[in-house]
């Protein structure tokens, strides 16, 4: 039996393609999750959530937990978008232009 290529799994006597789409998504969202967690700790070590104001100057009437949660998801989405664009730009042209 031949040794499988990268992105393939060996099963019995034939080679099956691994689901690269899901794998790439995990390559993006897991590091983005970790970056969001670190950003959350750094930002809120320096900023008190109760001192935040809207752009018009009105105080943000959310609980600390709501602000922490909203900020974490914002950081996670921004890091995931960044990682997704990086992953897209790292693909070879043949894979980007492939028609499915």
N, CA, C and O atoms as CSV, one atom per row, in Angstrom:
chain,resi,resn,atom,element,x,y,z
A,1,UNK,N,N,0.840,-1.192,0.000
A,1,UNK,CA,C,0.000,0.000,0.000
A,1,UNK,C,C,0.880,1.248,0.000
A,1,UNK,O,O,1.884,1.310,0.710
A,2,UNK,N,N,0.493,2.241,-0.804
A,2,UNK,CA,C,1.258,3.475,-0.872
A,2,UNK,C,C,1.016,4.340,0.363
A,2,UNK,O,O,-0.029,4.276,1.009
A,3,UNK,N,N,2.022,5.143,0.656
A,3,UNK,CA,C,1.893,6.101,1.753
A,3,UNK,C,C,0.980,7.236,1.294
A,3,UNK,O,O,1.160,7.746,0.189
A,4,UNK,N,N,-0.003,7.650,2.118
A,4,UNK,CA,C,-0.916,8.713,1.686
A,4,UNK,C,C,-0.203,10.062,1.609
A,4,UNK,O,O,0.756,10.322,2.335
A,5,UNK,N,N,-0.698,10.907,0.714
A,5,UNK,CA,C,-0.183,12.266,0.582
A,5,UNK,C,C,-0.754,13.132,1.696
A,5,UNK,O,O,-1.667,12.719,2.411
A,6,UNK,N,N,-0.207,14.341,1.837
A,6,UNK,CA,C,-0.740,15.285,2.827
A,6,UNK,C,C,-2.193,15.576,2.487
A,6,UNK,O,O,-2.531,15.781,1.321
A,7,UNK,N,N,-3.045,15.594,3.487
A,7,UNK,CA,C,-4.466,15.855,3.273
A,7,UNK,C,C,-5.242,14.603,2.928
A,7,UNK,O,O,-6.428,14.687,2.607
A,8,UNK,N,N,-4.604,13.439,2.985
A,8,UNK,CA,C,-5.280,12.185,2.685
A,8,UNK,C,C,-5.147,11.233,3.864
A,8,UNK,O,O,-4.194,11.312,4.640
A,9,UNK,N,N,-6.100,10.346,3.985
A,9,UNK,CA,C,-6.074,9.349,5.031
A,9,UNK,C,C,-6.026,7.969,4.382
A,9,UNK,O,O,-6.731,7.714,3.406
A,10,UNK,N,N,-5.208,7.097,4.914
A,10,UNK,CA,C,-5.139,5.732,4.384
A,10,UNK,C,C,-6.197,4.880,5.062
A,10,UNK,O,O,-6.291,4.860,6.289
A,11,UNK,N,N,-6.984,4.185,4.278
A,11,UNK,CA,C,-7.954,3.244,4.811
A,11,UNK,C,C,-7.834,1.958,4.011
A,11,UNK,O,O,-7.984,1.962,2.789
A,12,UNK,N,N,-7.572,0.890,4.683
A,12,UNK,CA,C,-7.426,-0.438,4.090
A,12,UNK,C,C,-6.500,-0.403,2.883
A,12,UNK,O,O,-5.293,-0.220,3.044
A,13,UNK,N,N,-7.030,-0.573,1.691
A,13,UNK,CA,C,-6.167,-0.640,0.518
A,13,UNK,C,C,-6.411,0.495,-0.467
A,13,UNK,O,O,-5.989,0.400,-1.619
A,14,UNK,N,N,-7.069,1.550,-0.051
A,14,UNK,CA,C,-7.266,2.686,-0.934
A,14,UNK,C,C,-7.104,3.980,-0.149
A,14,UNK,O,O,-7.135,3.969,1.082
A,15,UNK,N,N,-6.933,5.092,-0.851
A,15,UNK,CA,C,-6.696,6.387,-0.232
A,15,UNK,C,C,-7.942,7.245,-0.399
A,15,UNK,O,O,-8.493,7.342,-1.495
A,16,UNK,N,N,-8.389,7.872,0.700
A,16,UNK,CA,C,-9.575,8.715,0.694
A,16,UNK,C,C,-9.151,10.146,1.004
A,16,UNK,O,O,-8.366,10.388,1.921
A,17,UNK,N,N,-9.675,11.081,0.237
A,17,UNK,CA,C,-9.372,12.489,0.476
A,17,UNK,C,C,-9.946,12.948,1.814
A,17,UNK,O,O,-11.093,12.644,2.140
A,18,UNK,N,N,-9.146,13.677,2.585
A,18,UNK,CA,C,-9.624,14.263,3.841
A,18,UNK,C,C,-10.456,15.500,3.514
A,18,UNK,O,O,-10.225,16.137,2.486
A,19,UNK,N,N,-11.415,15.851,4.362
A,19,UNK,CA,C,-12.247,17.028,4.107
A,19,UNK,C,C,-11.467,18.317,4.372
A,19,UNK,O,O,-11.493,18.848,5.482
A,20,UNK,N,N,-10.777,18.812,3.350
A,20,UNK,CA,C,-9.919,19.974,3.538
A,20,UNK,C,C,-10.700,21.244,3.849
A,20,UNK,O,O,-10.165,22.143,4.497
A,21,UNK,N,N,-11.945,21.343,3.407
A,21,UNK,CA,C,-12.731,22.536,3.705
A,21,UNK,C,C,-12.921,22.716,5.196
A,21,UNK,O,O,-12.682,23.799,5.730
A,22,UNK,N,N,-13.352,21.654,5.875
A,22,UNK,CA,C,-13.549,21.729,7.325
A,22,UNK,C,C,-12.223,21.909,8.048
A,22,UNK,O,O,-12.145,22.614,9.054
A,23,UNK,N,N,-11.193,21.274,7.534
A,23,UNK,CA,C,-9.877,21.398,8.158
A,23,UNK,C,C,-9.376,22.836,8.063
A,23,UNK,O,O,-8.819,23.368,9.023
A,24,UNK,N,N,-9.573,23.456,6.918
A,24,UNK,CA,C,-9.147,24.854,6.763
A,24,UNK,C,C,-9.933,25.784,7.675
A,24,UNK,O,O,-9.382,26.738,8.224
A,25,UNK,N,N,-11.212,25.505,7.834
A,25,UNK,CA,C,-12.020,26.328,8.742
A,25,UNK,C,C,-11.462,26.240,10.157
A,25,UNK,O,O,-11.358,27.252,10.849
A,26,UNK,N,N,-11.105,25.038,10.588
A,26,UNK,CA,C,-10.525,24.884,11.924
A,26,UNK,C,C,-9.159,25.550,12.014
A,26,UNK,O,O,-8.795,26.078,13.065
A,27,UNK,N,N,-8.391,25.530,10.909
A,27,UNK,CA,C,-7.102,26.229,10.898
A,27,UNK,C,C,-7.293,27.719,11.141
A,27,UNK,O,O,-6.391,28.385,11.650
A,28,UNK,N,N,-8.450,28.245,10.786
A,28,UNK,CA,C,-8.718,29.677,10.939
A,28,UNK,C,C,-9.374,29.978,12.290
A,28,UNK,O,O,-8.921,30.869,13.009
A,29,UNK,N,N,-10.437,29.245,12.643
A,29,UNK,CA,C,-11.197,29.665,13.824
A,29,UNK,C,C,-10.536,29.310,15.153
A,29,UNK,O,O,-10.755,30.005,16.145
A,30,UNK,N,N,-9.731,28.243,15.200
A,30,UNK,CA,C,-9.090,27.914,16.470
A,30,UNK,C,C,-8.035,28.948,16.861
A,30,UNK,O,O,-8.078,29.438,17.989
A,31,UNK,N,N,-7.082,29.308,15.979
A,31,UNK,CA,C,-6.147,30.376,16.358
A,31,UNK,C,C,-6.854,31.706,16.600
A,31,UNK,O,O,-6.437,32.483,17.459
A,32,UNK,N,N,-7.925,31.974,15.848
A,32,UNK,CA,C,-8.682,33.205,16.066
A,32,UNK,C,C,-9.301,33.221,17.461
A,32,UNK,O,O,-9.341,34.266,18.109
A,33,UNK,N,N,-9.782,32.071,17.925
A,33,UNK,CA,C,-10.329,31.955,19.277
A,33,UNK,C,C,-9.262,32.283,20.311
A,33,UNK,O,O,-9.514,33.025,21.261
A,34,UNK,N,N,-8.071,31.727,20.122
A,34,UNK,CA,C,-6.983,31.982,21.075
A,34,UNK,C,C,-6.559,33.456,21.062
A,34,UNK,O,O,-6.298,34.040,22.114
A,35,UNK,N,N,-6.492,34.045,19.877
A,35,UNK,CA,C,-6.142,35.464,19.768
A,35,UNK,C,C,-7.205,36.317,20.446
A,35,UNK,O,O,-6.879,37.276,21.145
A,36,UNK,N,N,-8.476,35.975,20.244
A,36,UNK,CA,C,-9.560,36.732,20.885
A,36,UNK,C,C,-9.466,36.648,22.402
A,36,UNK,O,O,-9.701,37.638,23.094
A,37,UNK,N,N,-9.127,35.482,22.919
A,37,UNK,CA,C,-8.999,35.328,24.372
A,37,UNK,C,C,-7.865,36.196,24.916
A,37,UNK,O,O,-8.021,36.852,25.946
A,38,UNK,N,N,-6.733,36.199,24.228
A,38,UNK,CA,C,-5.602,37.029,24.672
A,38,UNK,C,C,-5.945,38.508,24.557
A,38,UNK,O,O,-5.662,39.284,25.469
A,39,UNK,N,N,-6.554,38.901,23.438
A,39,UNK,CA,C,-6.955,40.301,23.265
A,39,UNK,C,C,-7.925,40.741,24.358
A,39,UNK,O,O,-7.818,41.845,24.891
A,40,UNK,N,N,-8.871,39.863,24.684
A,40,UNK,CA,C,-9.834,40.168,25.742
A,40,UNK,C,C,-9.118,40.457,27.060
A,40,UNK,O,O,-9.435,41.430,27.745
A,41,UNK,N,N,-8.159,39.613,27.406
A,41,UNK,CA,C,-7.423,39.809,28.661
A,41,UNK,C,C,-6.610,41.104,28.642
A,41,UNK,O,O,-6.587,41.847,29.623
A,42,UNK,N,N,-5.953,41.361,27.533
A,42,UNK,CA,C,-5.110,42.562,27.444
A,42,UNK,C,C,-5.959,43.822,27.474
A,42,UNK,O,O,-5.661,44.748,28.227
A,43,UNK,N,N,-7.015,43.871,26.664
A,43,UNK,CA,C,-7.842,45.079,26.589
A,43,UNK,C,C,-8.501,45.374,27.934
A,43,UNK,O,O,-8.475,46.511,28.404
A,44,UNK,N,N,-9.092,44.347,28.554
A,44,UNK,CA,C,-9.820,44.621,29.788
A,44,UNK,C,C,-8.923,44.644,31.023
A,44,UNK,O,O,-9.404,44.902,32.127
A,45,UNK,N,N,-7.645,44.381,30.857
A,45,UNK,CA,C,-6.688,44.661,31.925
A,45,UNK,C,C,-6.393,46.155,31.953
A,45,UNK,O,O,-5.985,46.697,32.981
A,46,UNK,N,N,-6.604,46.821,30.810
A,46,UNK,CA,C,-6.310,48.250,30.695
A,46,UNK,C,C,-7.560,49.129,30.716
A,46,UNK,O,O,-7.478,50.309,31.056
A,47,UNK,N,N,-8.714,48.568,30.356
A,47,UNK,CA,C,-9.950,49.349,30.227
A,47,UNK,C,C,-11.020,48.749,31.132
A,47,UNK,O,O,-11.241,47.538,31.134
A,48,UNK,N,N,-11.678,49.612,31.898
A,48,UNK,CA,C,-12.800,49.168,32.726
A,48,UNK,C,C,-14.064,49.199,31.868
A,48,UNK,O,O,-14.383,50.243,31.299
A,49,UNK,N,N,-14.791,48.090,31.759
A,49,UNK,CA,C,-15.987,48.057,30.910
A,49,UNK,C,C,-17.045,49.092,31.309
A,49,UNK,O,O,-17.802,49.555,30.456
A,50,UNK,N,N,-17.104,49.454,32.568
A,50,UNK,CA,C,-18.096,50.433,33.016
A,50,UNK,C,C,-17.742,51.862,32.600
A,50,UNK,O,O,-18.581,52.758,32.695
A,51,UNK,N,N,-16.517,52.080,32.142
A,51,UNK,CA,C,-16.103,53.410,31.685
A,51,UNK,C,C,-16.317,53.619,30.192
A,51,UNK,O,O,-15.977,54.680,29.668
A,52,UNK,N,N,-16.868,52.639,29.502
A,52,UNK,CA,C,-17.070,52.752,28.052
A,52,UNK,C,C,-18.282,53.623,27.741
A,52,UNK,O,O,-19.278,53.604,28.465
A,53,UNK,N,N,-18.184,54.386,26.658
A,53,UNK,CA,C,-19.265,55.280,26.217
A,53,UNK,C,C,-19.483,55.084,24.722
A,53,UNK,O,O,-18.566,54.711,23.990
A,54,UNK,N,N,-20.722,55.343,24.280
A,54,UNK,CA,C,-21.019,55.339,22.851
A,54,UNK,C,C,-20.321,56.521,22.213
A,54,UNK,O,O,-19.790,57.386,22.909
A,55,UNK,N,N,-20.320,56.562,20.898
A,55,UNK,CA,C,-19.643,57.648,20.185
A,55,UNK,C,C,-20.252,59.011,20.500
A,55,UNK,O,O,-19.549,60.021,20.461
A,56,UNK,N,N,-21.545,59.058,20.812
A,56,UNK,CA,C,-22.198,60.313,21.153
A,56,UNK,C,C,-21.926,60.778,22.567
A,56,UNK,O,O,-22.315,61.887,22.933
A,57,UNK,N,N,-21.270,59.963,23.369
A,57,UNK,CA,C,-20.930,60.345,24.728
A,57,UNK,C,C,-21.790,59.702,25.792
A,57,UNK,O,O,-21.464,59.783,26.976
A,58,UNK,N,N,-22.895,59.057,25.398
A,58,UNK,CA,C,-23.760,58.406,26.386
A,58,UNK,C,C,-23.068,57.152,26.928
A,58,UNK,O,O,-22.376,56.440,26.200
A,59,UNK,N,N,-23.270,56.906,28.210
A,59,UNK,CA,C,-22.652,55.734,28.836
A,59,UNK,C,C,-23.263,54.454,28.270
A,59,UNK,O,O,-24.444,54.413,27.925
A,60,UNK,N,N,-22.452,53.432,28.184
A,60,UNK,CA,C,-22.892,52.122,27.692
A,60,UNK,C,C,-23.572,51.398,28.853
A,60,UNK,O,O,-22.910,50.995,29.809
A,61,UNK,N,N,-24.900,51.234,28.769
A,61,UNK,CA,C,-25.674,50.637,29.865
A,61,UNK,C,C,-25.764,49.122,29.739
A,61,UNK,O,O,-26.864,48.570,29.706
A,62,UNK,N,N,-24.637,48.453,29.669
A,62,UNK,CA,C,-24.590,46.995,29.611
A,62,UNK,C,C,-23.882,46.501,30.860
A,62,UNK,O,O,-23.093,47.224,31.468
A,63,UNK,N,N,-24.169,45.280,31.231
A,63,UNK,CA,C,-23.449,44.692,32.363
A,63,UNK,C,C,-22.015,44.377,31.931
A,63,UNK,O,O,-21.713,44.309,30.740
A,64,UNK,N,N,-21.148,44.188,32.912
A,64,UNK,CA,C,-19.756,43.838,32.598
A,64,UNK,C,C,-19.687,42.570,31.755
A,64,UNK,O,O,-18.923,42.492,30.792
A,65,UNK,N,N,-20.497,41.573,32.128
A,65,UNK,CA,C,-20.472,40.302,31.401
A,65,UNK,C,C,-20.903,40.471,29.953
A,65,UNK,O,O,-20.339,39.840,29.060
A,66,UNK,N,N,-21.903,41.321,29.711
A,66,UNK,CA,C,-22.368,41.572,28.341
A,66,UNK,C,C,-21.275,42.253,27.519
A,66,UNK,O,O,-21.081,41.932,26.346
A,67,UNK,N,N,-20.571,43.183,28.131
A,67,UNK,CA,C,-19.484,43.876,27.426
A,67,UNK,C,C,-18.344,42.906,27.143
A,67,UNK,O,O,-17.794,42.898,26.041
A,68,UNK,N,N,-17.988,42.093,28.123
A,68,UNK,CA,C,-16.934,41.095,27.912
A,68,UNK,C,C,-17.314,40.138,26.776
A,68,UNK,O,O,-16.486,39.817,25.924
A,69,UNK,N,N,-18.562,39.691,26.773
A,69,UNK,CA,C,-19.015,38.742,25.763
A,69,UNK,C,C,-19.027,39.370,24.380
A,69,UNK,O,O,-18.522,38.777,23.427
A,70,UNK,N,N,-19.597,40.560,24.258
A,70,UNK,CA,C,-19.658,41.243,22.963
A,70,UNK,C,C,-18.253,41.527,22.436
A,70,UNK,O,O,-17.984,41.350,21.248
A,71,UNK,N,N,-17.366,41.964,23.316
A,71,UNK,CA,C,-15.994,42.253,22.896
A,71,UNK,C,C,-15.278,40.981,22.452
A,71,UNK,O,O,-14.562,40.986,21.450
A,72,UNK,N,N,-15.473,39.887,23.201
A,72,UNK,CA,C,-14.831,38.634,22.820
A,72,UNK,C,C,-15.281,38.186,21.441
A,72,UNK,O,O,-14.446,37.815,20.616
A,73,UNK,N,N,-16.587,38.211,21.171
A,73,UNK,CA,C,-17.070,37.782,19.859
A,73,UNK,C,C,-16.605,38.734,18.757
A,73,UNK,O,O,-16.308,38.293,17.647
A,74,UNK,N,N,-16.540,40.022,19.048
A,74,UNK,CA,C,-16.010,40.978,18.070
A,74,UNK,C,C,-14.547,40.655,17.756
A,74,UNK,O,O,-14.164,40.600,16.587
A,75,UNK,N,N,-13.737,40.444,18.783
A,75,UNK,CA,C,-12.325,40.097,18.571
A,75,UNK,C,C,-12.195,38.787,17.797
A,75,UNK,O,O,-11.342,38.665,16.918
A,76,UNK,N,N,-13.042,37.805,18.124
A,76,UNK,CA,C,-12.982,36.501,17.472
A,76,UNK,C,C,-13.323,36.620,15.989
A,76,UNK,O,O,-12.641,36.040,15.144
A,77,UNK,N,N,-14.382,37.374,15.672
A,77,UNK,CA,C,-14.777,37.553,14.273
A,77,UNK,C,C,-13.693,38.294,13.497
A,77,UNK,O,O,-13.378,37.917,12.368
A,78,UNK,N,N,-13.121,39.338,14.084
A,78,UNK,CA,C,-12.074,40.087,13.378
A,78,UNK,C,C,-10.834,39.229,13.131
A,78,UNK,O,O,-10.244,39.286,12.053
A,79,UNK,N,N,-10.441,38.437,14.123
A,79,UNK,CA,C,-9.279,37.557,13.945
A,79,UNK,C,C,-9.582,36.456,12.934
A,79,UNK,O,O,-8.701,36.072,12.164
A,80,UNK,N,N,-10.810,35.943,12.920
A,80,UNK,CA,C,-11.188,34.907,11.957
A,80,UNK,C,C,-11.208,35.461,10.540
A,80,UNK,O,O,-10.775,34.782,9.609
A,81,UNK,N,N,-11.696,36.671,10.359
A,81,UNK,CA,C,-11.677,37.298,9.035
A,81,UNK,C,C,-10.242,37.468,8.562
A,81,UNK,O,O,-9.924,37.174,7.410
A,82,UNK,N,N,-9.388,37.936,9.437
A,82,UNK,CA,C,-7.979,38.098,9.092
A,82,UNK,C,C,-7.338,36.766,8.705
A,82,UNK,O,O,-6.653,36.676,7.686
A,83,UNK,N,N,-7.560,35.739,9.515
A,83,UNK,CA,C,-7.012,34.420,9.213
A,83,UNK,C,C,-7.602,33.820,7.952
A,83,UNK,O,O,-6.897,33.157,7.191
A,84,UNK,N,N,-8.892,34.046,7.722
A,84,UNK,CA,C,-9.535,33.543,6.513
A,84,UNK,C,C,-8.973,34.173,5.257
A,84,UNK,O,O,-8.739,33.487,4.262
A,85,UNK,N,N,-8.756,35.469,5.300
A,85,UNK,CA,C,-8.159,36.153,4.145
A,85,UNK,C,C,-6.739,35.657,3.915
A,85,UNK,O,O,-6.335,35.445,2.771
A,86,UNK,N,N,-5.981,35.469,4.983
A,86,UNK,CA,C,-4.624,34.944,4.860
A,86,UNK,C,C,-4.635,33.548,4.248
A,86,UNK,O,O,-3.823,33.245,3.373
A,87,UNK,N,N,-5.557,32.694,4.707
A,87,UNK,CA,C,-5.663,31.344,4.158
A,87,UNK,C,C,-6.047,31.384,2.684
A,87,UNK,O,O,-5.494,30.635,1.879
A,88,UNK,N,N,-6.982,32.244,2.328
A,88,UNK,CA,C,-7.396,32.376,0.932
A,88,UNK,C,C,-6.234,32.839,0.054
A,88,UNK,O,O,-6.035,32.322,-1.045
A,89,UNK,N,N,-5.476,33.807,0.540
A,89,UNK,CA,C,-4.359,34.322,-0.248
A,89,UNK,C,C,-3.204,33.334,-0.349
A,89,UNK,O,O,-2.365,33.455,-1.241
A,90,UNK,N,N,-3.149,32.357,0.555
A,90,UNK,CA,C,-2.065,31.371,0.507
A,90,UNK,C,C,-2.380,30.190,-0.411
A,90,UNK,O,O,-1.505,29.365,-0.674
A,91,UNK,N,N,-3.616,30.100,-0.901
A,91,UNK,CA,C,-3.984,29.003,-1.789
A,91,UNK,C,C,-3.333,29.173,-3.157
A,91,UNK,O,O,-3.177,30.299,-3.631
A,92,UNK,N,N,-2.953,28.074,-3.794
A,92,UNK,CA,C,-2.424,28.182,-5.155
A,92,UNK,C,C,-3.545,28.580,-6.125
A,92,UNK,O,O,-4.706,28.249,-5.886
A,93,UNK,N,N,-3.220,29.274,-7.194
A,93,UNK,CA,C,-4.254,29.718,-8.140
A,93,UNK,C,C,-5.089,28.575,-8.697
A,93,UNK,O,O,-6.280,28.749,-8.954
A,94,UNK,N,N,-4.484,27.411,-8.885
A,94,UNK,CA,C,-5.237,26.273,-9.434
A,94,UNK,C,C,-6.367,25.854,-8.501
A,94,UNK,O,O,-7.424,25.425,-8.964
A,95,UNK,N,N,-6.156,25.973,-7.197
A,95,UNK,CA,C,-7.204,25.594,-6.255
A,95,UNK,C,C,-8.264,26.668,-6.114
A,95,UNK,O,O,-9.439,26.359,-5.915
A,96,UNK,N,N,-7.864,27.920,-6.215
A,96,UNK,CA,C,-8.834,29.017,-6.129
A,96,UNK,C,C,-9.750,29.004,-7.347
A,96,UNK,O,O,-10.949,29.256,-7.224
A,97,UNK,N,N,-9.200,28.715,-8.510
A,97,UNK,CA,C,-9.954,28.747,-9.758
A,97,UNK,C,C,-10.654,27.442,-10.098
A,97,UNK,O,O,-11.335,27.349,-11.120
A,98,UNK,N,N,-10.493,26.430,-9.248
A,98,UNK,CA,C,-11.111,25.125,-9.487
A,98,UNK,C,C,-12.626,25.253,-9.427
A,98,UNK,O,O,-13.176,25.890,-8.528
A,99,UNK,N,N,-13.272,24.653,-10.373
A,99,UNK,CA,C,-14.750,24.688,-10.420
A,99,UNK,C,C,-15.281,23.415,-9.788
A,99,UNK,O,O,-14.862,22.315,-10.147
A,100,UNK,N,N,-16.200,23.564,-8.849
A,100,UNK,CA,C,-16.773,22.376,-8.195
A,100,UNK,C,C,-18.197,22.158,-8.615
A,100,UNK,O,O,-18.835,21.207,-8.164
